[in-house]
């Protein structure tokens, strides 16, 4: 009886293992779609280069939803008041994208690195966007 049960368990587990191996082999060739929303940014760092003092510079980040459910931006916050940020509050449908626009006021001269923290329903972990450059004094 025990031998029969052991053989039947082994017999049923062999096809399962074969399927797991086949999935792993296929996983190297194709990527399975994750259920739910998937947030994909076109970039997370934007270098504005040299800006002239008091002439704002703007970076645009594109956020795409490559998942199969609507993507929601729950919050987007800039690291300081010297940056202005705009983004859509509407859900991003699967296969669609939106832009997040970040403008640095360039009031102070010198190099800068500013961040924007974006939280979505795609992950518990926020995404940090970076904006950098150098502000040169007016001529």
PyMOL CGO cylinders between C-alpha atoms (Angstrom):
from pymol import cmd
from pymol.cgo import CYLINDER

trace = [
    CYLINDER, 0.00, 0.00, 0.00, 2.78, 2.44, 0.96, 0.3, 1, 1, 1, 1, 1, 1,
    CYLINDER, 2.78, 2.44, 0.96, 4.75, 1.42, -2.12, 0.3, 1, 1, 1, 1, 1, 1,
    CYLINDER, 4.75, 1.42, -2.12, 1.69, 2.01, -4.32, 0.3, 1, 1, 1, 1, 1, 1,
    CYLINDER, 1.69, 2.01, -4.32, 1.12, 5.47, -2.79, 0.3, 1, 1, 1, 1, 1, 1,
    CYLINDER, 1.12, 5.47, -2.79, 4.80, 6.39, -3.22, 0.3, 1, 1, 1, 1, 1, 1,
    CYLINDER, 4.80, 6.39, -3.22, 4.80, 5.31, -6.85, 0.3, 1, 1, 1, 1, 1, 1,
    CYLINDER, 4.80, 5.31, -6.85, 1.60, 7.22, -7.57, 0.3, 1, 1, 1, 1, 1, 1,
    CYLINDER, 1.60, 7.22, -7.57, 3.02, 10.39, -5.94, 0.3, 1, 1, 1, 1, 1, 1,
    CYLINDER, 3.02, 10.39, -5.94, 6.22, 10.07, -7.97, 0.3, 1, 1, 1, 1, 1, 1,
    CYLINDER, 6.22, 10.07, -7.97, 4.22, 9.40, -11.10, 0.3, 1, 1, 1, 1, 1, 1,
    CYLINDER, 4.22, 9.40, -11.10, 2.18, 12.58, -10.60, 0.3, 1, 1, 1, 1, 1, 1,
    CYLINDER, 2.18, 12.58, -10.60, 5.15, 14.75, -9.66, 0.3, 1, 1, 1, 1, 1, 1,
    CYLINDER, 5.15, 14.75, -9.66, 7.17, 13.87, -12.77, 0.3, 1, 1, 1, 1, 1, 1,
    CYLINDER, 7.17, 13.87, -12.77, 4.86, 15.68, -15.20, 0.3, 1, 1, 1, 1, 1, 1,
    CYLINDER, 4.86, 15.68, -15.20, 4.80, 18.72, -12.88, 0.3, 1, 1, 1, 1, 1, 1,
    CYLINDER, 4.80, 18.72, -12.88, 8.59, 18.86, -12.81, 0.3, 1, 1, 1, 1, 1, 1,
    CYLINDER, 8.59, 18.86, -12.81, 8.71, 18.51, -16.59, 0.3, 1, 1, 1, 1, 1, 1,
    CYLINDER, 8.71, 18.51, -16.59, 6.33, 21.45, -16.93, 0.3, 1, 1, 1, 1, 1, 1,
    CYLINDER, 6.33, 21.45, -16.93, 8.43, 23.55, -14.55, 0.3, 1, 1, 1, 1, 1, 1,
    CYLINDER, 8.43, 23.55, -14.55, 11.56, 22.83, -16.56, 0.3, 1, 1, 1, 1, 1, 1,
    CYLINDER, 11.56, 22.83, -16.56, 9.79, 23.64, -19.81, 0.3, 1, 1, 1, 1, 1, 1,
    CYLINDER, 9.79, 23.64, -19.81, 8.64, 26.97, -18.34, 0.3, 1, 1, 1, 1, 1, 1,
    CYLINDER, 8.64, 26.97, -18.34, 12.17, 27.77, -17.24, 0.3, 1, 1, 1, 1, 1, 1,
    CYLINDER, 12.17, 27.77, -17.24, 13.53, 26.95, -20.68, 0.3, 1, 1, 1, 1, 1, 1,
    CYLINDER, 13.53, 26.95, -20.68, 10.82, 29.02, -22.35, 0.3, 1, 1, 1, 1, 1, 1,
    CYLINDER, 10.82, 29.02, -22.35, 11.38, 31.82, -19.82, 0.3, 1, 1, 1, 1, 1, 1,
    CYLINDER, 11.38, 31.82, -19.82, 14.80, 32.38, -21.36, 0.3, 1, 1, 1, 1, 1, 1,
    CYLINDER, 14.80, 32.38, -21.36, 13.19, 32.98, -24.74, 0.3, 1, 1, 1, 1, 1, 1,
    CYLINDER, 13.19, 32.98, -24.74, 9.99, 34.81, -23.83, 0.3, 1, 1, 1, 1, 1, 1,
    CYLINDER, 9.99, 34.81, -23.83, 8.82, 36.98, -20.95, 0.3, 1, 1, 1, 1, 1, 1,
    CYLINDER, 8.82, 36.98, -20.95, 5.48, 36.18, -19.37, 0.3, 1, 1, 1, 1, 1, 1,
    CYLINDER, 5.48, 36.18, -19.37, 3.20, 39.14, -18.71, 0.3, 1, 1, 1, 1, 1, 1,
    CYLINDER, 3.20, 39.14, -18.71, 2.72, 39.96, -15.05, 0.3, 1, 1, 1, 1, 1, 1,
    CYLINDER, 2.72, 39.96, -15.05, -0.86, 40.24, -13.86, 0.3, 1, 1, 1, 1, 1, 1,
    CYLINDER, -0.86, 40.24, -13.86, -1.82, 43.73, -12.78, 0.3, 1, 1, 1, 1, 1, 1,
    CYLINDER, -1.82, 43.73, -12.78, -0.33, 47.07, -13.76, 0.3, 1, 1, 1, 1, 1, 1,
    CYLINDER, -0.33, 47.07, -13.76, 3.36, 47.34, -14.71, 0.3, 1, 1, 1, 1, 1, 1,
    CYLINDER, 3.36, 47.34, -14.71, 5.08, 50.75, -14.56, 0.3, 1, 1, 1, 1, 1, 1,
    CYLINDER, 5.08, 50.75, -14.56, 7.82, 51.28, -17.16, 0.3, 1, 1, 1, 1, 1, 1,
    CYLINDER, 7.82, 51.28, -17.16, 9.68, 54.60, -17.31, 0.3, 1, 1, 1, 1, 1, 1,
    CYLINDER, 9.68, 54.60, -17.31, 11.52, 55.60, -20.50, 0.3, 1, 1, 1, 1, 1, 1,
    CYLINDER, 11.52, 55.60, -20.50, 14.32, 56.92, -18.25, 0.3, 1, 1, 1, 1, 1, 1,
    CYLINDER, 14.32, 56.92, -18.25, 14.91, 57.64, -14.58, 0.3, 1, 1, 1, 1, 1, 1,
    CYLINDER, 14.91, 57.64, -14.58, 17.72, 60.19, -15.01, 0.3, 1, 1, 1, 1, 1, 1,
    CYLINDER, 17.72, 60.19, -15.01, 17.59, 63.35, -17.11, 0.3, 1, 1, 1, 1, 1, 1,
    CYLINDER, 17.59, 63.35, -17.11, 20.61, 65.63, -17.51, 0.3, 1, 1, 1, 1, 1, 1,
    CYLINDER, 20.61, 65.63, -17.51, 19.52, 69.15, -18.46, 0.3, 1, 1, 1, 1, 1, 1,
    CYLINDER, 19.52, 69.15, -18.46, 23.12, 70.19, -19.09, 0.3, 1, 1, 1, 1, 1, 1,
    CYLINDER, 23.12, 70.19, -19.09, 23.98, 73.86, -18.64, 0.3, 1, 1, 1, 1, 1, 1,
    CYLINDER, 23.98, 73.86, -18.64, 21.17, 76.29, -17.82, 0.3, 1, 1, 1, 1, 1, 1,
    CYLINDER, 21.17, 76.29, -17.82, 21.39, 80.07, -17.56, 0.3, 1, 1, 1, 1, 1, 1,
    CYLINDER, 21.39, 80.07, -17.56, 20.43, 81.40, -14.14, 0.3, 1, 1, 1, 1, 1, 1,
    CYLINDER, 20.43, 81.40, -14.14, 16.70, 82.23, -13.83, 0.3, 1, 1, 1, 1, 1, 1,
    CYLINDER, 16.70, 82.23, -13.83, 15.92, 80.31, -17.05, 0.3, 1, 1, 1, 1, 1, 1,
    CYLINDER, 15.92, 80.31, -17.05, 14.00, 77.18, -15.98, 0.3, 1, 1, 1, 1, 1, 1,
    CYLINDER, 14.00, 77.18, -15.98, 14.78, 73.78, -17.46, 0.3, 1, 1, 1, 1, 1, 1,
    CYLINDER, 14.78, 73.78, -17.46, 12.20, 71.04, -17.96, 0.3, 1, 1, 1, 1, 1, 1,
    CYLINDER, 12.20, 71.04, -17.96, 12.56, 67.27, -18.10, 0.3, 1, 1, 1, 1, 1, 1,
    CYLINDER, 12.56, 67.27, -18.10, 9.82, 64.97, -19.39, 0.3, 1, 1, 1, 1, 1, 1,
    CYLINDER, 9.82, 64.97, -19.39, 9.62, 61.35, -18.27, 0.3, 1, 1, 1, 1, 1, 1,
    CYLINDER, 9.62, 61.35, -18.27, 7.26, 58.92, -20.01, 0.3, 1, 1, 1, 1, 1, 1,
    CYLINDER, 7.26, 58.92, -20.01, 5.49, 56.33, -17.87, 0.3, 1, 1, 1, 1, 1, 1,
    CYLINDER, 5.49, 56.33, -17.87, 3.96, 53.38, -19.75, 0.3, 1, 1, 1, 1, 1, 1,
    CYLINDER, 3.96, 53.38, -19.75, 1.69, 50.65, -18.45, 0.3, 1, 1, 1, 1, 1, 1,
    CYLINDER, 1.69, 50.65, -18.45, 2.84, 47.33, -19.89, 0.3, 1, 1, 1, 1, 1, 1,
    CYLINDER, 2.84, 47.33, -19.89, 0.58, 45.36, -17.55, 0.3, 1, 1, 1, 1, 1, 1,
    CYLINDER, 0.58, 45.36, -17.55, -2.98, 44.20, -18.01, 0.3, 1, 1, 1, 1, 1, 1,
    CYLINDER, -2.98, 44.20, -18.01, -4.79, 46.39, -15.44, 0.3, 1, 1, 1, 1, 1, 1,
    CYLINDER, -4.79, 46.39, -15.44, -5.00, 50.20, -15.03, 0.3, 1, 1, 1, 1, 1, 1,
    CYLINDER, -5.00, 50.20, -15.03, -1.96, 51.89, -13.50, 0.3, 1, 1, 1, 1, 1, 1,
    CYLINDER, -1.96, 51.89, -13.50, -2.55, 54.64, -10.94, 0.3, 1, 1, 1, 1, 1, 1,
    CYLINDER, -2.55, 54.64, -10.94, -0.03, 57.25, -9.82, 0.3, 1, 1, 1, 1, 1, 1,
    CYLINDER, -0.03, 57.25, -9.82, -0.88, 57.59, -6.14, 0.3, 1, 1, 1, 1, 1, 1,
    CYLINDER, -0.88, 57.59, -6.14, 1.67, 60.35, -5.54, 0.3, 1, 1, 1, 1, 1, 1,
    CYLINDER, 1.67, 60.35, -5.54, 4.61, 62.15, -7.07, 0.3, 1, 1, 1, 1, 1, 1,
    CYLINDER, 4.61, 62.15, -7.07, 6.66, 64.46, -4.85, 0.3, 1, 1, 1, 1, 1, 1,
    CYLINDER, 6.66, 64.46, -4.85, 9.67, 66.63, -5.61, 0.3, 1, 1, 1, 1, 1, 1,
    CYLINDER, 9.67, 66.63, -5.61, 12.66, 66.81, -3.27, 0.3, 1, 1, 1, 1, 1, 1,
    CYLINDER, 12.66, 66.81, -3.27, 12.39, 70.58, -2.89, 0.3, 1, 1, 1, 1, 1, 1,
    CYLINDER, 12.39, 70.58, -2.89, 10.30, 73.61, -3.72, 0.3, 1, 1, 1, 1, 1, 1,
    CYLINDER, 10.30, 73.61, -3.72, 12.65, 74.63, -6.55, 0.3, 1, 1, 1, 1, 1, 1,
    CYLINDER, 12.65, 74.63, -6.55, 11.01, 72.08, -8.84, 0.3, 1, 1, 1, 1, 1, 1,
    CYLINDER, 11.01, 72.08, -8.84, 7.52, 72.17, -10.28, 0.3, 1, 1, 1, 1, 1, 1,
    CYLINDER, 7.52, 72.17, -10.28, 5.92, 68.89, -11.25, 0.3, 1, 1, 1, 1, 1, 1,
    CYLINDER, 5.92, 68.89, -11.25, 2.88, 68.03, -13.36, 0.3, 1, 1, 1, 1, 1, 1,
    CYLINDER, 2.88, 68.03, -13.36, 1.36, 64.65, -14.17, 0.3, 1, 1, 1, 1, 1, 1,
    CYLINDER, 1.36, 64.65, -14.17, -1.99, 63.13, -15.04, 0.3, 1, 1, 1, 1, 1, 1,
    CYLINDER, -1.99, 63.13, -15.04, -4.17, 61.92, -12.18, 0.3, 1, 1, 1, 1, 1, 1,
    CYLINDER, -4.17, 61.92, -12.18, -6.16, 59.71, -14.59, 0.3, 1, 1, 1, 1, 1, 1,
    CYLINDER, -6.16, 59.71, -14.59, -5.57, 55.94, -14.68, 0.3, 1, 1, 1, 1, 1, 1,
    CYLINDER, -5.57, 55.94, -14.68, -3.07, 54.76, -17.30, 0.3, 1, 1, 1, 1, 1, 1,
    CYLINDER, -3.07, 54.76, -17.30, -4.77, 51.99, -19.22, 0.3, 1, 1, 1, 1, 1, 1,
    CYLINDER, -4.77, 51.99, -19.22, -2.84, 48.90, -20.34, 0.3, 1, 1, 1, 1, 1, 1,
    CYLINDER, -2.84, 48.90, -20.34, -0.66, 49.71, -23.35, 0.3, 1, 1, 1, 1, 1, 1,
    CYLINDER, -0.66, 49.71, -23.35, -0.99, 53.47, -22.81, 0.3, 1, 1, 1, 1, 1, 1,
    CYLINDER, -0.99, 53.47, -22.81, 1.43, 56.06, -21.40, 0.3, 1, 1, 1, 1, 1, 1,
    CYLINDER, 1.43, 56.06, -21.40, 1.50, 59.45, -19.71, 0.3, 1, 1, 1, 1, 1, 1,
    CYLINDER, 1.50, 59.45, -19.71, 4.18, 62.03, -19.10, 0.3, 1, 1, 1, 1, 1, 1,
    CYLINDER, 4.18, 62.03, -19.10, 5.56, 63.44, -15.88, 0.3, 1, 1, 1, 1, 1, 1,
    CYLINDER, 5.56, 63.44, -15.88, 6.98, 66.91, -16.41, 0.3, 1, 1, 1, 1, 1, 1,
    CYLINDER, 6.98, 66.91, -16.41, 9.54, 68.30, -13.95, 0.3, 1, 1, 1, 1, 1, 1,
    CYLINDER, 9.54, 68.30, -13.95, 10.72, 71.92, -14.18, 0.3, 1, 1, 1, 1, 1, 1,
    CYLINDER, 10.72, 71.92, -14.18, 13.71, 73.22, -12.22, 0.3, 1, 1, 1, 1, 1, 1,
    CYLINDER, 13.71, 73.22, -12.22, 13.60, 76.99, -11.55, 0.3, 1, 1, 1, 1, 1, 1,
    CYLINDER, 13.60, 76.99, -11.55, 17.39, 77.51, -11.94, 0.3, 1, 1, 1, 1, 1, 1,
    CYLINDER, 17.39, 77.51, -11.94, 17.45, 80.34, -9.38, 0.3, 1, 1, 1, 1, 1, 1,
    CYLINDER, 17.45, 80.34, -9.38, 20.77, 79.37, -7.74, 0.3, 1, 1, 1, 1, 1, 1,
    CYLINDER, 20.77, 79.37, -7.74, 24.03, 78.93, -9.64, 0.3, 1, 1, 1, 1, 1, 1,
    CYLINDER, 24.03, 78.93, -9.64, 26.04, 75.73, -9.51, 0.3, 1, 1, 1, 1, 1, 1,
    CYLINDER, 26.04, 75.73, -9.51, 25.47, 72.02, -10.06, 0.3, 1, 1, 1, 1, 1, 1,
    CYLINDER, 25.47, 72.02, -10.06, 22.21, 70.47, -8.95, 0.3, 1, 1, 1, 1, 1, 1,
    CYLINDER, 22.21, 70.47, -8.95, 20.66, 67.05, -8.52, 0.3, 1, 1, 1, 1, 1, 1,
    CYLINDER, 20.66, 67.05, -8.52, 16.94, 66.96, -7.71, 0.3, 1, 1, 1, 1, 1, 1,
    CYLINDER, 16.94, 66.96, -7.71, 14.70, 63.94, -7.28, 0.3, 1, 1, 1, 1, 1, 1,
    CYLINDER, 14.70, 63.94, -7.28, 11.03, 63.12, -7.73, 0.3, 1, 1, 1, 1, 1, 1,
    CYLINDER, 11.03, 63.12, -7.73, 9.56, 60.15, -5.89, 0.3, 1, 1, 1, 1, 1, 1,
    CYLINDER, 9.56, 60.15, -5.89, 6.74, 58.42, -7.78, 0.3, 1, 1, 1, 1, 1, 1,
    CYLINDER, 6.74, 58.42, -7.78, 4.43, 55.92, -6.11, 0.3, 1, 1, 1, 1, 1, 1,
    CYLINDER, 4.43, 55.92, -6.11, 2.07, 53.73, -8.16, 0.3, 1, 1, 1, 1, 1, 1,
    CYLINDER, 2.07, 53.73, -8.16, -0.18, 50.74, -7.62, 0.3, 1, 1, 1, 1, 1, 1,
    CYLINDER, -0.18, 50.74, -7.62, 2.29, 48.60, -9.61, 0.3, 1, 1, 1, 1, 1, 1,
    CYLINDER, 2.29, 48.60, -9.61, 4.68, 48.16, -6.68, 0.3, 1, 1, 1, 1, 1, 1,
    CYLINDER, 4.68, 48.16, -6.68, 5.09, 48.86, -2.98, 0.3, 1, 1, 1, 1, 1, 1,
    CYLINDER, 5.09, 48.86, -2.98, 8.49, 50.39, -3.79, 0.3, 1, 1, 1, 1, 1, 1,
    CYLINDER, 8.49, 50.39, -3.79, 8.54, 53.94, -5.17, 0.3, 1, 1, 1, 1, 1, 1,
    CYLINDER, 8.54, 53.94, -5.17, 10.51, 54.91, -8.27, 0.3, 1, 1, 1, 1, 1, 1,
    CYLINDER, 10.51, 54.91, -8.27, 12.96, 57.81, -7.94, 0.3, 1, 1, 1, 1, 1, 1,
    CYLINDER, 12.96, 57.81, -7.94, 13.41, 60.05, -10.95, 0.3, 1, 1, 1, 1, 1, 1,
    CYLINDER, 13.41, 60.05, -10.95, 16.52, 62.22, -11.04, 0.3, 1, 1, 1, 1, 1, 1,
    CYLINDER, 16.52, 62.22, -11.04, 17.01, 65.62, -12.63, 0.3, 1, 1, 1, 1, 1, 1,
    CYLINDER, 17.01, 65.62, -12.63, 20.50, 67.10, -12.84, 0.3, 1, 1, 1, 1, 1, 1,
    CYLINDER, 20.50, 67.10, -12.84, 22.48, 69.84, -14.50, 0.3, 1, 1, 1, 1, 1, 1,
    CYLINDER, 22.48, 69.84, -14.50, 24.46, 73.02, -13.88, 0.3, 1, 1, 1, 1, 1, 1,
    CYLINDER, 24.46, 73.02, -13.88, 23.20, 76.58, -13.57, 0.3, 1, 1, 1, 1, 1, 1,
    CYLINDER, 23.20, 76.58, -13.57, 25.58, 79.19, -14.98, 0.3, 1, 1, 1, 1, 1, 1,
    CYLINDER, 25.58, 79.19, -14.98, 25.46, 82.86, -13.90, 0.3, 1, 1, 1, 1, 1, 1,
    CYLINDER, 25.46, 82.86, -13.90, 23.83, 85.35, -16.27, 0.3, 1, 1, 1, 1, 1, 1,
    CYLINDER, 23.83, 85.35, -16.27, 26.34, 86.96, -18.62, 0.3, 1, 1, 1, 1, 1, 1,
]
cmd.load_cgo(trace, "trace")
